[in-house]
C-alpha cells in the first residue's frame, strides 16, 4: 500500500499567524511532519511526502503545488492508498496500526473540527472532497460508490493543529519534535478561566 503525507511547504498554517511568524510556521510544520513520518516508520510503513514547495525531511519528497483535492484524487488511481495529514503531531505507531487494521474498502479518521485527518482506500471509485465538513462528504461519497466504510475513533488522529488554541494539545500530550519545538520557542501552558491554553515567554 502506498502511504502519502501531503504538506504545505510554502506558506503553511496561516491560522497560526497570530502567534507564529511565517518562518516559524514553516519550522513548526516541519516538526509536526517529523512526528508523523516517525509514527508511520515505527509502524513499518515507508511514507512519501507530497509538498507544495521543497521541504527537507526523512522521506522521499515530490513537489506538487496543486490543491489537495486534485492531488489526492490523482493518487487514488493506485490500487490501495493511505493519506495521512502532516499536522497530526500526537500520532503514534500504535495509532497508525489502528488506522490500517480494518479490512474495509474505506477507513476514515475524522478530525475534531469536521475534517478528514487520514484515510485508507481500497475502492477504485472513491474520491475526496476536502472542502467544508469533509468527513461528512467522505461518508456520503463512500455510500454513493458502494464502498464498505469503517471509521477509526482516535483522539490522537483527530487532533490536528490549525488554531493557536490547538497548541495546548501538543504541549499537554506530545513528547516528540513538535512539542519540543514549541517549548524551545518559549511556549508554555497557561490557565485562562479554568481552560488550558498557551502563552509565550
Secondary structure, DSSP 8 states (H G I E B T S, - for coil): -EEEEEE--SS--GGGTTTS-HHHHHHHHHHHHHHHHHHHHHTT---EEEESS----SSEEEE--S-HHHHHHHHTTSSSEEEE-S--TT--HHHHHHHHH--SSEEEEE-TTS-EEEEEE--TT-----SSSHHHHHHHHHHHTT--EEE---HHHH----SGGGHHHHHHH--SHHHHHHHHTTEEEEEETTEEEEEE-
